[in-house]
């Protein structure tokens, strides 16, 4: 359902980040439907969990989930990327349910570290989650934040990397290789776990295990496929921000419906 809606609103807007939204949607599904203590009624509560989407360009995935959870009417998304709409191409706090404005890559982890540190200082029980793309890891602010999170023993912080191995101009290995990601974060004092980012059960199990180690920030490396769910989009760089034409949209929806029927 979420994947069909992502495609629907990207096609309606004639803009969007299709591949990355499809690669991270299962992570957001589990976070909002299983993990996070946050909903439209408690969004202003001091003890709510915080989710910050560092890979802000894949906001379409976040918007369809927030709409599904009742933060705003889904019909609002018909204005996506339209004149005077708050539903723009990156998260903005003008949209109910969005914690932080993001989009400049590398900022989300820093914001999350500050938020997690505030929880520790205020003796608050909430947990902070942030989703990063593997393509934004070369940004130096990520590593300053990683060092700070470990220094302050922020075991109430969980970063998730949507590791689909592609970015706007090619593979992450070719553009600026950051592997081995796990060893780098471990050397900065983080506890790391690998999961299949499209496996609901593996994601649930990883989140249930938080903190992965007491006294350490947690990193979940979610191995995903860019464009997941639509065969002609999968692992294709052009779908980083490609918008389906009418025929491609029909083909994609048909494939997703067939997969849904097969599961049922």
Backbone bond lengths (Angstrom), bond angles and torsions (degrees), N, CA, C in turn:
res aa  C-N    CA-C-N  psi(-1)  N-CA   C-N-CA  omega(-1)  CA-C   N-CA-C  phi
1 X - - - 1.457 - - 1.530 111.12 -
2 X 1.332 116.17 -47.39 1.459 119.34 -178.71 1.522 111.32 -61.31
3 X 1.322 117.62 -41.46 1.469 119.89 -177.57 1.530 110.71 -65.05
4 X 1.320 117.29 -40.70 1.461 119.60 177.91 1.527 110.63 -61.57
5 X 1.327 116.25 -40.36 1.466 119.44 -178.48 1.525 111.48 -69.82
6 X 1.323 117.24 -38.60 1.461 120.01 175.67 1.532 110.01 -55.31
7 X 1.328 116.13 -48.82 1.462 120.35 -178.92 1.530 111.07 -65.35
8 X 1.319 116.78 -40.61 1.472 121.14 -179.53 1.522 111.27 -57.28
9 X 1.322 116.39 -48.36 1.462 118.72 -174.03 1.525 112.29 -79.93
10 X 1.318 118.10 -27.99 1.463 119.62 173.29 1.528 110.05 -66.81
11 X 1.320 116.65 -42.78 1.466 119.89 177.92 1.525 110.03 -63.72
12 X 1.336 117.39 -41.57 1.458 120.96 179.06 1.513 112.46 -63.57
13 X 1.330 116.23 -35.64 1.467 120.90 -179.44 1.519 112.87 -82.42
14 X 1.346 115.67 -17.85 1.465 121.91 -174.00 1.531 111.20 60.61
15 X 1.335 115.78 28.21 1.467 121.56 179.23 1.517 108.58 -164.68
16 X 1.332 115.29 154.85 1.453 119.14 177.15 1.510 112.05 150.81
17 X 1.313 114.66 171.09 1.461 121.05 179.19 1.524 108.39 -110.39
18 X 1.308 114.14 88.92 1.462 122.32 -169.67 1.516 112.40 -68.61
19 X 1.344 116.79 -53.70 1.462 120.34 -173.36 1.509 113.57 -60.74
20 X 1.344 117.01 -46.86 1.458 120.53 -178.30 1.515 113.33 -70.79
21 X 1.338 117.13 -33.01 1.459 119.46 176.38 1.527 110.58 -65.41
22 X 1.317 116.51 -39.11 1.465 120.09 178.38 1.527 111.86 -70.93
23 X 1.330 117.46 -27.71 1.471 119.00 -179.21 1.520 112.34 -78.36
24 X 1.340 117.33 -27.85 1.472 119.08 -175.69 1.513 114.65 -102.04
25 X 1.329 118.47 -3.91 1.464 120.09 -171.31 1.527 112.92 -65.21
26 X 1.310 118.74 -31.98 1.469 119.74 179.01 1.530 110.73 -67.65
27 X 1.319 116.40 -34.09 1.466 120.70 177.19 1.527 109.69 -64.45
28 X 1.335 116.72 -46.47 1.459 120.73 179.39 1.527 111.38 -66.14
29 X 1.299 116.48 -36.26 1.463 121.21 176.66 1.528 110.40 -56.18
30 X 1.324 116.45 -50.53 1.466 120.60 -178.69 1.526 111.08 -67.58
31 X 1.311 117.39 -41.98 1.461 119.87 -179.22 1.526 111.57 -59.41
32 X 1.322 117.16 -50.39 1.462 120.13 -173.09 1.526 113.49 -82.79
33 X 1.314 117.77 -23.44 1.459 119.75 -178.60 1.523 113.97 -102.93
34 X 1.335 116.66 -3.98 1.462 118.88 -175.78 1.517 113.51 -139.31
35 X 1.329 118.16 -34.57 1.460 121.11 -167.54 1.524 113.77 -104.86
36 X 1.309 117.60 -55.32 1.461 121.78 -166.77 1.528 113.74 -70.08
37 X 1.316 114.83 134.51 1.459 121.06 169.75 1.526 107.81 -89.39
38 X 1.309 114.95 75.04 1.461 120.80 179.07 1.523 108.47 -155.63
39 X 1.319 116.12 139.07 1.459 121.94 177.11 1.519 107.82 -155.06
40 X 1.331 117.90 173.77 1.467 119.12 -176.57 1.529 113.91 -58.43
41 X 1.325 117.48 -29.89 1.460 120.52 -176.90 1.526 112.79 -79.31
42 X 1.336 117.62 -34.33 1.473 119.59 -175.86 1.518 113.24 -102.58
43 X 1.353 116.81 11.90 1.460 119.25 -172.44 1.525 112.63 -60.92
44 X 1.315 118.20 -25.34 1.455 120.16 177.58 1.516 113.81 -94.02
45 X 1.322 118.08 1.78 1.463 121.28 -176.60 1.523 111.06 -74.83
46 X 1.320 116.14 143.13 1.467 120.94 -176.48 1.528 112.09 -66.08
47 X 1.323 117.52 -27.61 1.471 120.63 -174.96 1.523 113.59 -96.35
48 X 1.321 118.19 7.06 1.470 119.20 179.69 1.525 110.32 -67.98
49 X 1.321 117.24 152.39 1.457 120.53 170.45 1.530 109.09 -69.49
50 X 1.321 115.27 153.72 1.460 120.92 178.24 1.527 110.71 -114.33
51 X 1.339 115.63 133.22 1.458 121.08 172.39 1.520 108.38 -121.05
52 X 1.317 116.38 125.99 1.466 122.61 179.82 1.527 108.18 -122.94
53 X 1.332 116.31 121.38 1.465 120.56 -177.94 1.518 109.80 -92.55
54 X 1.328 115.55 98.53 1.453 120.05 -179.01 1.528 110.86 -67.21
55 X 1.346 117.07 -41.81 1.471 118.97 176.43 1.530 107.93 -79.51
56 X 1.347 112.82 72.57 1.449 120.19 -170.83 1.508 114.82 -66.61
57 X 1.331 118.00 -22.00 1.455 120.23 -178.67 1.528 112.16 -65.38
58 X 1.313 117.54 -18.99 1.463 120.75 177.32 1.530 110.84 -94.92
59 X 1.317 114.02 43.10 1.460 121.44 -176.31 1.519 112.68 -67.24
60 X 1.329 118.07 -23.32 1.464 119.63 -179.22 1.524 111.20 -59.07
61 X 1.334 116.86 -38.43 1.465 120.21 177.78 1.520 110.42 -63.73
62 X 1.330 116.63 -43.33 1.465 120.63 179.25 1.527 110.92 -64.62
63 X 1.319 117.41 -43.82 1.460 120.72 -177.31 1.530 112.18 -61.68
64 X 1.334 117.40 -43.46 1.466 117.78 -177.23 1.528 111.33 -68.11
65 X 1.319 116.95 -31.98 1.466 119.67 177.65 1.524 110.78 -72.76
66 X 1.331 117.66 -43.74 1.464 120.55 177.86 1.529 110.71 -60.56
67 X 1.318 117.03 -40.33 1.465 120.05 177.72 1.526 110.42 -63.72
68 X 1.316 116.62 -43.36 1.462 121.09 179.52 1.528 111.98 -61.65
69 X 1.331 116.35 -33.26 1.464 120.70 -179.64 1.531 112.47 -84.79
70 X 1.325 117.88 -0.10 1.451 121.15 173.82 1.513 116.11 89.38
71 X 1.323 118.06 15.63 1.464 119.71 178.06 1.532 111.86 -69.60
72 X 1.320 116.16 -27.54 1.463 121.32 176.32 1.530 107.53 -160.36
73 X 1.329 118.20 160.37 1.462 120.11 178.95 1.522 111.16 -64.10
74 X 1.310 116.52 136.94 1.460 119.31 -179.66 1.525 111.69 -60.19
75 X 1.324 116.58 -28.96 1.466 119.56 179.76 1.524 112.28 -59.55
76 X 1.334 117.11 -22.21 1.471 120.22 176.65 1.524 111.60 -57.87
77 X 1.341 116.43 -30.59 1.460 120.03 -175.39 1.525 112.74 -71.18
78 X 1.326 116.24 -10.04 1.460 118.89 173.53 1.521 111.35 -67.61
79 X 1.349 116.02 -15.09 1.468 120.11 177.75 1.528 112.26 -96.30
80 X 1.311 118.13 7.42 1.465 121.53 -177.25 1.532 111.45 -51.29
81 X 1.323 115.30 124.61 1.463 123.34 178.56 1.530 113.62 62.43
82 X 1.324 115.89 21.70 1.461 120.05 175.64 1.534 110.38 -96.17
83 X 1.307 116.51 161.92 1.463 123.34 -178.12 1.529 111.09 -55.98
84 X 1.327 116.61 129.10 1.462 125.84 178.28 1.535 114.68 69.45
85 X 1.313 118.13 5.65 1.469 120.76 177.09 1.522 110.20 -78.46
86 X 1.336 116.02 143.72 1.466 120.34 172.33 1.525 111.19 -78.20
87 X 1.324 116.79 -13.90 1.466 120.78 -177.33 1.524 108.13 -89.62
88 X 1.324 113.78 85.42 1.458 121.20 -175.52 1.531 109.92 -103.54
89 X 1.310 116.60 -169.66 1.452 120.78 -172.65 1.512 116.39 -79.49
90 X 1.339 117.35 2.25 1.460 122.17 176.43 1.529 108.56 -144.95
91 X 1.332 117.84 158.77 1.463 119.83 -179.64 1.532 111.87 -62.87
92 X 1.318 115.31 137.65 1.459 121.78 176.07 1.523 108.54 -137.84
93 X 1.310 116.08 143.57 1.457 120.84 -178.73 1.523 112.94 -70.31
94 X 1.311 117.02 -3.28 1.456 119.88 172.51 1.526 111.43 -72.62
95 X 1.328 116.33 -11.91 1.464 122.15 176.18 1.521 108.90 -99.57
96 X 1.327 117.40 126.25 1.454 121.70 -178.81 1.532 109.88 -61.05
97 X 1.315 115.65 128.71 1.460 121.10 179.45 1.512 113.91 105.12
98 X 1.325 117.32 -12.73 1.459 121.34 178.89 1.530 109.08 -91.11
99 X 1.323 116.56 123.65 1.463 121.66 -176.85 1.527 112.82 -76.84
100 X 1.332 116.46 -42.93 1.460 120.32 -172.97 1.522 110.60 -143.24
101 X 1.336 115.92 145.13 1.455 119.76 169.19 1.525 108.51 -67.96
102 X 1.316 117.00 127.88 1.468 120.58 177.96 1.521 109.16 -139.41
103 X 1.288 114.57 169.83 1.452 119.91 -179.71 1.513 111.30 148.96
104 X 1.322 116.40 -38.36 1.459 119.26 171.11 1.527 106.65 -71.52
105 X 1.300 116.63 111.07 1.459 120.51 -169.89 1.524 112.14 -61.60
106 X 1.331 114.81 141.44 1.444 121.48 178.70 1.516 114.12 95.71
107 X 1.326 118.28 -2.41 1.459 120.90 -177.20 1.523 113.03 -90.79
108 X 1.317 117.45 -28.88 1.457 120.71 -172.27 1.512 114.45 -61.33
109 X 1.325 117.31 -39.35 1.463 119.40 -179.26 1.525 110.45 -67.85
110 X 1.318 117.50 -39.28 1.463 120.61 177.99 1.524 111.11 -62.45
111 X 1.335 116.94 -44.84 1.462 120.96 176.71 1.524 110.90 -59.69
112 X 1.316 115.70 -40.01 1.462 120.40 -177.33 1.526 111.66 -70.04
113 X 1.317 116.49 -37.34 1.466 120.21 176.98 1.531 109.71 -62.28
114 X 1.322 116.35 -45.94 1.456 119.38 178.47 1.512 112.50 -60.89
115 X 1.336 116.42 -39.86 1.460 121.06 -179.80 1.527 110.99 -68.13
116 X 1.333 116.80 -41.20 1.462 120.64 178.68 1.524 111.34 -66.94
117 X 1.337 116.37 -38.03 1.455 120.00 177.33 1.532 110.49 -64.84
118 X 1.327 116.89 -39.27 1.467 120.54 177.25 1.522 110.89 -60.88
119 X 1.325 117.04 -39.32 1.464 120.29 178.24 1.520 111.29 -62.08
120 X 1.330 116.19 -41.71 1.466 120.38 178.22 1.531 110.84 -63.54
121 X 1.320 116.50 -45.47 1.461 120.60 -177.83 1.530 111.85 -65.91
122 X 1.335 116.30 -32.53 1.459 120.78 -178.47 1.537 112.73 -93.14
123 X 1.346 116.19 2.12 1.469 120.74 -177.48 1.532 112.04 55.66
124 X 1.328 115.73 43.09 1.453 121.86 178.35 1.538 109.66 -97.82
125 X 1.337 116.66 146.56 1.465 119.70 -174.08 1.518 114.99 -86.52
126 X 1.326 117.66 -3.26 1.465 117.84 -172.26 1.527 111.91 -70.65
127 X 1.331 113.56 156.68 1.459 121.45 178.46 1.536 108.54 -111.57
128 X 1.321 116.27 151.02 1.464 122.21 -178.02 1.532 108.69 -115.18
129 X 1.312 115.69 130.96 1.458 122.39 -179.99 1.530 108.67 -123.20
130 X 1.314 116.15 140.85 1.457 119.52 175.81 1.522 110.11 -140.98
131 X 1.313 116.08 140.93 1.462 122.20 179.70 1.516 109.89 -108.61
132 X 1.329 115.89 122.06 1.455 122.43 178.77 1.525 109.58 -113.45
133 X 1.328 115.55 152.79 1.448 120.03 169.14 1.516 109.79 -93.86
134 X 1.318 117.01 148.34 1.466 118.57 179.64 1.525 110.94 -65.83
135 X 1.339 117.40 -23.32 1.459 120.66 179.21 1.517 114.05 -73.11
136 X 1.331 118.58 -14.47 1.465 120.19 179.63 1.523 112.55 -96.33
137 X 1.316 117.75 -2.83 1.464 120.35 -175.92 1.529 114.47 -65.26
138 X 1.329 121.27 -26.34 1.470 118.75 176.84 1.524 113.81 -64.31
139 X 1.343 117.79 -16.55 1.465 119.95 177.93 1.533 109.54 -62.61
140 X 1.321 116.91 126.31 1.456 121.29 -173.90 1.507 114.79 -63.10
141 X 1.344 117.59 -27.99 1.464 119.95 -179.20 1.522 111.82 -62.19
142 X 1.334 117.28 -26.68 1.468 119.57 176.65 1.527 111.16 -60.10
143 X 1.310 115.57 -41.58 1.461 119.26 -173.91 1.522 111.43 -78.66
144 X 1.320 117.39 -30.78 1.464 119.63 171.51 1.532 109.89 -63.59
145 X 1.331 115.65 -41.96 1.464 120.05 179.24 1.522 110.85 -66.76
146 X 1.328 116.84 -40.27 1.463 120.43 179.87 1.521 110.80 -61.92
147 X 1.335 116.54 -42.00 1.458 120.85 178.96 1.535 110.85 -64.85
148 X 1.331 115.88 -42.14 1.466 120.42 -178.85 1.526 111.44 -66.53
149 X 1.331 116.68 -41.10 1.464 120.53 179.85 1.523 111.40 -59.80
150 X 1.308 116.29 -41.35 1.462 120.42 178.66 1.521 111.15 -69.66
151 X 1.329 116.55 -41.54 1.464 120.91 -179.01 1.527 111.61 -57.79
152 X 1.336 116.08 -37.91 1.459 120.16 -177.91 1.530 113.21 -96.89
153 X 1.337 115.99 12.42 1.472 120.79 175.05 1.526 112.28 53.06
154 X 1.324 116.15 48.68 1.466 120.44 -174.25 1.527 111.38 -82.20
155 X 1.317 115.48 75.12 1.465 119.87 179.01 1.530 111.98 -79.35
156 X 1.326 116.63 3.92 1.468 121.02 171.64 1.529 111.49 -95.59
157 X 1.318 116.14 9.82 1.466 122.51 -179.81 1.520 110.28 -112.88
158 X 1.328 115.51 132.26 1.468 121.31 174.96 1.525 108.74 -129.77
159 X 1.317 115.92 119.50 1.464 121.61 172.97 1.523 108.30 -101.27
160 X 1.319 115.20 139.48 1.461 121.29 176.59 1.525 107.38 -119.65
161 X 1.308 116.73 129.48 1.466 120.72 176.21 1.518 109.11 -103.40
162 X 1.327 115.87 121.42 1.462 122.16 173.67 1.528 106.66 -81.07
163 X 1.315 115.49 89.95 1.469 120.60 -172.93 1.533 110.41 -90.46
164 X 1.345 114.22 80.79 1.470 117.79 177.40 1.526 112.47 -96.72
165 X 1.328 116.58 -1.68 1.476 123.75 171.10 1.525 115.69 67.65
166 X 1.352 116.87 11.90 1.461 120.49 176.46 1.521 109.57 -130.88
167 X 1.330 116.06 151.15 1.449 120.97 172.74 1.511 108.51 -141.01
168 X 1.315 118.11 -170.19 1.463 120.80 -165.62 1.529 113.69 -59.94
169 X 1.324 118.11 -33.14 1.468 119.17 -174.64 1.530 114.03 -111.30
170 X 1.319 117.52 4.15 1.461 119.13 179.44 1.520 111.58 154.97
171 X 1.313 115.60 -161.35 1.452 119.60 179.35 1.526 110.02 -75.25
172 X 1.317 116.87 149.23 1.461 119.90 178.43 1.526 111.04 -62.76
173 X 1.320 116.44 -30.67 1.457 120.14 179.14 1.524 111.21 -64.89
174 X 1.333 116.98 -35.33 1.453 121.03 -178.54 1.525 112.68 -84.64
175 X 1.319 117.82 -36.28 1.469 121.49 -176.25 1.524 110.70 -73.05
176 X 1.337 115.76 -52.31 1.470 121.07 175.94 1.521 107.09 -165.24
177 X 1.295 115.96 97.04 1.460 120.99 -172.33 1.529 111.59 -68.71
178 X 1.334 116.89 124.98 1.467 121.60 178.07 1.526 112.37 -112.63
179 X 1.315 117.20 2.77 1.476 119.76 176.24 1.530 110.59 -71.98
180 X 1.316 118.08 149.42 1.461 127.38 -1.99 1.532 111.65 -81.54
181 X 1.323 116.38 117.42 1.461 120.99 -177.69 1.519 111.10 -63.00
182 X 1.329 116.18 -41.75 1.468 119.28 -176.47 1.528 111.35 -61.31
183 X 1.325 116.80 -46.05 1.468 119.92 -178.31 1.521 111.66 -66.01
184 X 1.316 116.39 -35.45 1.468 119.27 178.57 1.526 110.78 -64.25
185 X 1.334 116.89 -49.52 1.467 119.26 -179.89 1.532 111.17 -66.28
186 X 1.307 117.48 -36.34 1.468 119.65 177.40 1.526 110.49 -62.83
187 X 1.334 116.23 -37.99 1.461 119.06 179.25 1.524 111.85 -68.55
188 X 1.351 116.36 -21.16 1.455 121.31 175.99 1.534 111.55 -88.96
189 X 1.326 117.14 1.02 1.459 120.41 174.88 1.510 116.11 98.19
190 X 1.327 117.53 17.61 1.461 121.83 179.53 1.527 111.23 -96.56
191 X 1.312 116.35 154.59 1.468 121.96 170.37 1.523 106.88 -98.10
192 X 1.330 116.17 133.03 1.464 121.12 -169.57 1.523 111.22 -123.82
193 X 1.330 115.59 141.90 1.464 121.16 173.70 1.526 109.05 -137.50
194 X 1.335 115.99 140.96 1.458 122.33 176.39 1.527 110.02 -99.61
195 X 1.354 116.18 139.92 1.461 120.22 175.37 1.524 109.12 -141.64
196 X 1.317 114.75 162.36 1.462 121.30 168.07 1.522 106.51 -78.39
197 X 1.317 117.12 113.68 1.461 121.06 -175.17 1.505 115.21 -70.77
198 X 1.332 117.84 -2.21 1.457 121.78 175.27 1.524 111.53 -111.20
199 X 1.318 117.44 6.46 1.461 122.12 178.40 1.521 109.45 -99.78
200 X 1.300 116.85 110.08 1.460 120.84 -179.39 1.528 110.30 -60.31
201 X 1.312 117.07 -40.58 1.471 120.29 -177.42 1.531 111.23 -67.89
202 X 1.334 117.90 -40.72 1.468 119.86 179.11 1.524 110.93 -67.43
203 X 1.319 116.93 -39.72 1.463 120.17 178.41 1.524 110.40 -64.03
204 X 1.319 116.97 -45.28 1.468 120.41 178.73 1.524 110.92 -59.26
205 X 1.318 115.82 -45.25 1.463 120.14 -178.61 1.530 111.08 -61.61
206 X 1.319 116.55 -41.60 1.467 119.66 -179.97 1.528 110.94 -65.23
207 X 1.318 117.08 -44.59 1.466 120.11 -179.98 1.525 111.50 -67.52
208 X 1.329 116.53 -33.55 1.465 120.03 177.11 1.526 111.83 -65.69
209 X 1.323 116.45 -21.83 1.470 120.93 -175.91 1.524 113.03 -88.50
210 X 1.316 117.85 -0.97 1.472 121.05 -176.75 1.523 112.26 -70.01
211 X 1.324 117.10 143.86 1.468 125.44 -10.12 1.522 110.53 -68.48
212 X 1.309 116.58 145.51 1.461 119.71 -179.68 1.525 110.85 -60.25
213 X 1.329 115.89 -30.42 1.465 121.37 172.63 1.519 108.76 -152.25
214 X 1.304 115.70 128.05 1.466 120.53 -177.65 1.528 109.97 -57.55
215 X 1.333 115.65 134.19 1.455 121.21 178.61 1.512 114.77 88.10
216 X 1.362 117.03 -0.58 1.459 120.70 179.94 1.521 110.70 -126.49
217 X 1.332 117.34 143.29 1.471 118.92 170.50 1.526 109.16 -67.02
218 X 1.327 116.22 151.01 1.466 121.75 -176.17 1.520 111.31 -106.92
219 X 1.321 115.96 138.92 1.459 122.26 173.63 1.515 109.15 -122.74
220 X 1.329 116.45 124.94 1.458 121.92 173.46 1.525 107.26 -108.30
221 X 1.314 116.27 116.26 1.464 121.34 176.30 1.522 107.38 -92.41
222 X 1.332 115.25 107.16 1.462 121.24 -177.28 1.525 109.01 -95.92
223 X 1.311 116.11 109.97 1.468 121.09 -179.45 1.530 108.30 -79.55
224 X 1.326 115.60 117.67 1.457 121.36 -174.05 1.524 111.23 -129.73
225 X 1.321 114.63 174.45 1.462 122.26 177.08 1.520 107.83 -118.84
226 X 1.307 116.97 123.40 1.467 120.47 177.82 1.525 108.76 -63.46
227 X 1.333 116.27 130.63 1.463 120.35 -177.58 1.508 113.48 78.74
228 X 1.322 117.65 17.83 1.466 121.69 -173.82 1.527 112.72 -53.25
229 X 1.322 114.72 133.93 1.458 121.76 176.34 1.510 113.98 105.77
230 X 1.325 116.33 -22.31 1.471 121.09 178.94 1.520 106.73 -120.76
231 X 1.309 117.09 109.65 1.464 121.93 -167.56 1.517 113.10 -57.19
232 X 1.336 118.60 -40.86 1.467 118.81 -176.09 1.532 112.48 -77.63
233 X 1.331 117.08 -7.78 1.462 120.88 176.26 1.526 112.73 -98.20
234 X 1.295 117.14 -19.12 1.456 120.85 -171.45 1.522 112.20 -66.52
235 X 1.349 114.83 130.52 1.470 122.74 177.39 1.528 113.23 58.88
236 X 1.331 116.08 30.86 1.459 121.00 179.44 1.533 109.54 -114.88
237 X 1.328 116.74 118.54 1.465 121.22 -176.95 1.531 111.44 -57.94
238 X 1.328 118.23 -35.77 1.465 120.34 -174.52 1.521 112.86 -63.34
239 X 1.330 116.91 -17.58 1.462 119.20 179.64 1.525 112.33 -91.63
240 X 1.332 116.53 10.95 1.467 118.58 173.92 1.529 109.92 -54.55
241 X 1.337 116.29 -50.05 1.462 119.64 173.18 1.532 110.37 -134.79
242 X 1.318 116.27 31.08 1.456 120.47 176.20 1.526 110.88 -73.94
243 X 1.327 116.56 144.90 1.459 122.57 177.80 1.527 108.68 -113.96
244 X 1.323 117.98 124.48 1.470 119.77 -178.73 1.528 111.84 -63.45
245 X 1.327 115.79 142.01 1.455 118.80 169.77 1.528 108.11 -81.54
246 X 1.300 117.62 -178.94 1.466 121.31 -173.80 1.527 111.72 -58.21
247 X 1.322 116.37 -45.11 1.462 119.72 -179.26 1.518 112.49 -67.07
248 X 1.314 117.41 -42.15 1.461 121.38 178.70 1.525 111.12 -65.58
249 X 1.321 116.06 -39.18 1.461 119.95 178.24 1.532 110.60 -62.15
250 X 1.319 116.37 -46.20 1.464 120.61 178.93 1.528 110.94 -60.81
251 X 1.317 115.66 -43.20 1.467 120.24 179.54 1.529 111.01 -63.78
252 X 1.329 117.37 -42.54 1.459 121.84 -178.77 1.522 111.40 -64.90
253 X 1.334 116.26 -45.51 1.465 120.22 179.98 1.522 110.67 -63.87
254 X 1.318 116.62 -40.24 1.465 120.32 178.44 1.519 110.93 -61.47
255 X 1.330 117.04 -43.32 1.462 120.41 179.42 1.524 111.49 -64.44
256 X 1.317 116.75 -42.82 1.464 120.29 179.91 1.525 111.12 -65.55
257 X 1.320 117.16 -38.62 1.466 120.46 178.00 1.528 111.30 -66.00
258 X 1.326 116.33 -37.98 1.462 120.28 178.38 1.527 110.70 -65.34
259 X 1.328 116.81 -40.05 1.456 120.28 178.18 1.518 111.16 -66.74
260 X 1.324 116.52 -38.44 1.451 120.39 177.86 1.523 110.42 -64.07
261 X 1.336 116.84 -43.27 1.459 121.29 179.88 1.528 111.17 -64.39
262 X 1.327 116.62 -36.87 1.463 120.69 179.26 1.525 111.36 -64.42
263 X 1.354 116.18 -38.22 1.463 120.36 178.88 1.517 110.58 -67.54
264 X 1.359 116.08 -42.10 1.454 120.67 -178.71 1.522 111.33 -71.08
